[in-house]
Amino acid sequence: MKKTLIASAIAACTMAAALPAQAQSSVSVYGLIDGAVEHYTNADAAGNGVTRSPSLGGGMFPSRIGFKGSEDLGGGLKAIFTLENGFAPDSGTINQGGRLFGRQAWVGLAGSWGQVTIGRNYNMLYVSSFDVDVFGPSQYGLGALDPAVPNGRSDNSVAYKGTFNGVTLGATYSLGRDTSAAGGASGTNCAGESAADAQACREWSALLRYDRPTWAVVAAYDQIHGSPTAANGLNTSDKTDSRLHVAGFVKGSDWKVGGGVLLRENEGSATQPKSRLYYLGAAYNATPLLTIDGQVGKLDYRATGNDTKQALLRATYLLSTRTAVYIAGGRLDNDGTAAVALSAGGSVGAGMGQTGIITGIKHAF
């Protein structure tokens, strides 16, 4: 009997050794909700103003709920994933062209060499704006002058990013950059992955960044191809829309200054294909709870006088580590026939200036 028990124990140990060790895994739920009310002038050609609760973004950040996780596979290798939904807090509807996980939806592997992910990824143009764009993807910000900056995501894409001794390298390649027909920055009806035209709706981007304790510089390039169904004038696959972003920031213990230039060449536009977007912003922590920040920008079209200038100012007060209240104001001036709105998803009469104020509360969880 004793020999039988010993043999059974040895067999059980042998079977356990043959099985892979149970990996350590974790999954977390996170999110942010930012509700605001705003008023801005010249919402139409008659010069009428409007008071509204915005849908596309909060006064500071777009609202979202997400799930992210990782599994330790051993040897420094991890499996990782993120699913992130964007929603409109004023109505509870889904943003990003109606996608369930329109902000991010990817799975991949990570190690000391960086990470590779497959799915709906941020492109490197969007990633290059982190830290250097003081206002970030807020209701008033650079997204008014170029919506591609805060909406830089690619369907059907493979992405790589890695950081080595302060140097960050990144790249994405999309087989079909945008499967939504919703229109606007969140959907341009360019599904791609066509057997008849391998170039249709392809997109690629690349990033190089260098960080030091008190400053950083970054450069990124993004190029998208069109197709017969694509929006914004890119109606053939040989037409491209390209952006080069060069930027940087410096910071101290209670302040930061960031700025950059975005050069664009858009073959989808017959009248104003080339533009330059300049911006400069600064933030100051007046107290541990109060931050004051501001930013100026100019969108300069090279072939026309349809330019736009923007000036922004914001105050944010922390009620806790997760909750803050804020108030922001902005002024935007359109030259010629330009009709750029101060507020994301807003409207303005062609060639008219616009003044706005927005206030709200954000809570992260």
C-alpha positions in Angstrom: 0.0 0.0 0.0 2.8 2.3 0.9 4.6 1.6 -2.3 1.4 2.3 -4.2 1.0 5.7 -2.6 4.6 6.7 -3.3 4.2 5.7 -6.9 1.0 7.7 -7.2 2.7 10.8 -5.7 5.6 10.5 -8.1 3.2 10.2 -11.1 1.3 13.2 -9.9 4.5 15.3 -9.6 5.6 14.2 -13.1 2.3 15.2 -14.6 2.4 18.6 -12.9 5.9 19.2 -14.1 4.9 18.5 -17.6 2.2 21.2 -17.5 3.0 24.9 -18.1 3.2 27.0 -14.9 0.1 29.0 -14.3 0.8 32.6 -15.5 0.1 35.6 -13.3 -2.5 37.8 -15.0 -4.4 41.0 -14.1 -7.4 42.8 -15.6 -8.5 46.3 -14.5 -11.4 48.6 -15.4 -10.8 52.3 -15.7 -12.5 55.3 -17.1 -13.2 59.0 -17.1 -16.4 61.1 -17.3 -16.2 64.8 -18.2 -19.4 66.8 -18.3 -19.5 70.4 -19.4 -21.7 73.3 -20.4 -20.5 76.0 -22.9 -21.6 79.1 -24.7 -20.0 80.4 -27.9 -20.8 83.2 -30.4 -21.4 83.2 -34.1 -22.7 79.7 -34.3 -24.2 80.4 -37.7 -24.0 82.9 -40.6 -26.6 85.2 -38.9 -24.3 85.6 -35.9 -26.4 83.7 -33.4 -24.8 82.3 -30.3 -25.6 78.9 -28.7 -25.5 77.4 -25.3 -25.0 73.6 -25.2 -23.6 70.5 -23.5 -20.9 69.2 -25.9 -20.9 65.6 -27.1 -17.6 64.9 -28.7 -15.3 65.8 -25.8 -15.3 67.2 -22.3 -13.9 70.5 -21.3 -10.7 68.7 -20.5 -10.8 65.2 -21.7 -13.2 63.0 -23.8 -15.2 60.5 -21.6 -14.3 56.9 -21.8 -14.5 53.5 -20.1 -11.9 50.8 -20.6 -10.6 47.4 -19.8 -6.9 46.6 -19.8 -4.9 43.6 -18.8 -1.7 41.6 -18.9 -0.5 38.0 -18.4 3.0 37.1 -17.5 4.2 34.5 -19.9 7.6 34.0 -18.4 11.1 35.0 -19.5 10.1 38.7 -19.5 7.3 38.2 -22.0 3.8 39.4 -21.4 0.5 39.3 -23.2 -1.3 42.6 -23.1 -4.7 44.0 -24.3 -6.8 47.2 -24.1 -10.5 47.7 -25.0 -11.5 51.4 -24.6 -15.0 52.8 -25.4 -15.6 56.5 -26.0 -19.0 57.9 -25.1 -20.9 61.2 -25.0 -21.8 62.1 -21.4 -24.6 64.5 -22.5 -26.7 61.7 -24.0 -24.9 58.4 -23.2 -24.4 57.6 -26.9 -21.2 56.0 -28.4 -18.6 58.2 -30.1 -15.9 57.4 -32.7 -18.3 56.6 -35.5 -20.5 54.3 -33.4 -17.7 51.8 -32.6 -18.2 49.9 -29.4 -14.5 50.2 -28.5 -13.6 53.2 -30.8 -10.8 54.7 -28.7 -8.7 51.5 -28.6 -9.1 47.8 -29.3 -6.0 45.8 -29.5 -4.1 42.7 -28.2 -0.3 42.0 -28.3 2.9 41.0 -26.7 5.4 43.1 -24.7 8.9 42.6 -23.4 12.2 44.4 -22.9 12.3 45.0 -26.7 9.0 47.0 -26.6 5.5 46.0 -27.6 3.6 44.9 -30.7 -0.1 45.2 -30.8 -2.8 44.3 -33.4 -6.2 45.9 -33.8 -7.4 49.5 -33.6 -4.3 51.4 -32.4 -3.3 55.0 -31.9 -1.2 56.2 -34.8 2.1 57.9 -34.1 0.8 61.4 -35.0 -1.5 61.2 -32.0 1.1 59.7 -29.8 3.5 62.5 -30.7 1.1 65.1 -29.2 1.4 63.6 -25.7 3.0 66.1 -23.2 3.9 68.7 -25.9 0.2 69.7 -26.5 -0.6 71.5 -23.2 -4.4 71.5 -23.7 -4.5 68.0 -25.0 -7.6 66.4 -26.6 -10.1 68.8 -24.9 -13.2 70.5 -26.3 -11.1 73.6 -27.0 -7.7 72.8 -28.4 -5.6 71.8 -31.4 -8.4 69.5 -32.5 -10.3 72.5 -33.7 -7.5 73.5 -36.1 -6.8 69.9 -37.2 -9.2 67.1 -36.0 -6.7 64.5 -37.1 -4.5 65.2 -34.1 -6.8 64.0 -31.3 -8.5 61.4 -33.5 -5.4 59.6 -34.7 -6.5 56.0 -34.6 -6.2 53.3 -37.3 -8.4 50.2 -37.8 -6.9 47.0 -39.0 -3.4 48.0 -37.8 -0.2 46.6 -36.4 1.7 48.9 -34.0 5.1 48.9 -32.4 6.5 51.1 -29.6 9.6 50.7 -27.5 11.7 53.0 -25.2 15.5 52.5 -24.8 17.6 54.9 -22.6 15.3 57.8 -23.2 14.8 57.1 -26.9 11.3 56.0 -28.0 10.7 54.4 -31.4 7.2 53.8 -32.8 5.5 52.8 -36.0 2.1 51.7 -37.2 0.8 50.1 -40.5 -2.8 49.8 -41.3 -4.3 47.5 -44.0 -7.6 49.5 -43.9 -7.5 52.7 -41.8 -11.2 53.5 -41.2 -14.2 51.2 -41.5 -16.8 53.7 -40.3 -19.0 55.7 -42.7 -20.1 58.1 -39.9 -18.2 61.0 -41.4 -16.1 63.7 -39.7 -12.8 62.9 -38.0 -14.3 59.8 -36.4 -15.2 58.0 -39.6 -14.1 58.6 -43.2 -15.5 55.5 -45.0 -12.2 54.0 -46.1 -12.3 50.4 -45.1 -9.6 49.2 -47.4 -8.2 45.6 -47.5 -9.2 45.4 -51.2 -8.1 42.5 -53.4 -8.5 44.8 -56.4 -6.3 47.6 -55.0 -3.7 46.8 -52.4 -2.9 50.5 -51.8 -6.5 51.6 -51.1 -7.0 53.0 -47.5 -3.5 52.0 -46.4 -1.9 54.1 -43.6 1.5 54.2 -42.0 3.1 56.3 -39.3 6.5 56.6 -37.5 7.8 58.3 -34.4 11.1 59.2 -32.9 11.2 60.8 -29.4 14.0 61.7 -27.0 13.3 62.4 -23.3 15.4 64.0 -20.6 14.4 64.8 -17.0 13.4 68.4 -17.8 12.7 68.4 -21.6 11.8 66.2 -24.6 11.7 66.5 -28.4 9.6 64.4 -30.8 9.0 64.0 -34.5 6.3 61.9 -36.2 5.1 61.3 -39.7 1.7 60.0 -40.8 0.4 59.2 -44.4 -3.0 57.9 -45.4 -4.2 56.7 -48.8 -7.7 57.2 -50.3 -10.1 55.0 -52.1 -13.2 55.5 -54.3 -15.4 55.7 -51.2 -13.2 57.7 -49.0 -14.2 61.1 -47.6 -12.3 64.5 -47.7 -11.4 64.4 -51.4 -9.2 61.3 -51.3 -11.2 59.5 -53.9 -8.4 57.4 -55.4 -5.9 55.2 -53.8 -2.9 57.1 -55.2 -4.0 60.3 -53.4 -2.4 60.8 -50.0 -2.8 63.1 -47.0 0.5 63.4 -45.1 1.4 65.2 -41.9 4.8 65.8 -40.3 4.8 66.9 -36.6 7.9 68.3 -34.9 7.5 69.4 -31.3 9.0 69.6 -27.8 8.6 70.8 -24.2 10.6 72.0 -21.3 9.5 71.9 -17.7 10.3 72.9 -14.1 9.0 71.8 -10.7 5.7 73.8 -11.2 5.6 74.8 -14.9 5.8 73.5 -18.4 6.1 75.1 -21.9 5.4 73.0 -25.0 5.0 73.8 -28.7 5.4 72.5 -32.2 4.6 72.7 -35.9 2.5 70.4 -38.0 3.2 70.4 -41.8 0.4 69.0 -44.0 0.2 68.1 -47.7 -3.3 67.0 -48.6 -3.7 65.8 -52.2 -7.5 65.5 -51.5 -7.8 69.3 -51.6 -7.5 71.0 -55.0 -7.5 74.5 -53.6 -5.4 74.5 -50.4 -3.4 71.3 -50.3 -0.5 72.6 -48.1 -0.8 74.0 -44.6 1.3 74.7 -41.5 -0.1 74.6 -38.0 1.9 76.3 -35.3 1.2 76.2 -31.6 2.7 77.2 -28.2 1.3 76.5 -24.8 2.3 76.9 -21.1 1.0 75.5 -17.8 1.7 76.8 -14.3 0.8 75.2 -11.0 -0.2 78.2 -9.0 -0.9 76.1 -5.9 -0.8 72.3 -5.4 -4.6 72.3 -6.3 -4.8 75.0 -9.0 -3.3 74.9 -12.5 -3.5 77.7 -15.0 -2.7 76.9 -18.6 -3.0 78.6 -22.0 -2.2 78.0 -25.6 -2.1 79.9 -28.9 -2.2 78.4 -32.4 -2.3 79.3 -36.1 -3.4 77.3 -39.1 -1.8 78.8 -42.1 -2.9 77.7 -45.6 -0.1 78.3 -48.1 -2.2 78.8 -51.3 -5.1 80.9 -49.8 -5.8 83.5 -47.1 -8.3 81.2 -45.4 -6.2 81.0 -42.2 -7.4 80.6 -38.6 -5.9 81.9 -35.3 -6.7 80.5 -31.8 -6.1 81.6 -28.2 -7.1 79.6 -25.2 -6.9 80.0 -21.4 -8.0 77.5 -18.7 -8.0 77.1 -14.9 -8.3 73.7 -13.2 -9.0 73.1 -9.5 -8.5 69.7 -7.9 -11.2 68.6 -5.5 -9.3 65.3 -5.0 -6.8 63.2 -6.9 -9.7 61.9 -9.1 -12.0 64.9 -9.4 -11.5 68.4 -10.7 -13.6 71.4 -11.8 -12.5 73.7 -14.5 -13.3 76.8 -16.6 -11.8 77.6 -20.0 -12.3 80.4 -22.5 -11.2 80.8 -26.1 -11.1 83.1 -29.0 -10.8 81.9 -32.6 -10.5 84.2 -35.7 -11.3 82.9 -39.2 -9.9 84.8 -42.3 -11.3 84.6 -45.8 -13.9 81.8 -46.1 -12.5 79.7 -43.3 -15.2 78.2 -41.1 -13.2 76.5 -38.2 -15.2 76.2 -35.0 -13.7 76.9 -31.6 -15.5 73.9 -30.0 -15.1 70.3 -31.3 -18.2 69.3 -33.2 -19.5 72.9 -33.1 -20.3 75.3 -35.9 -19.4 78.9 -37.0 -20.3 81.2 -39.8 -17.8 81.3 -42.6 -15.1 84.0 -42.1 -16.4 84.9 -38.7 -14.6 85.0 -35.4 -15.8 83.1 -32.3 -15.6 83.5 -28.6 -16.5 80.8 -26.2 -16.5 79.8 -22.5 -16.9 76.3 -21.1 -17.1 75.0 -17.5 -17.5 71.5 -16.1 -16.3 68.7 -13.8 -14.3 65.6 -14.6 -13.9 62.4 -12.6 -11.5 59.6 -13.2 -12.0 56.0 -11.9 
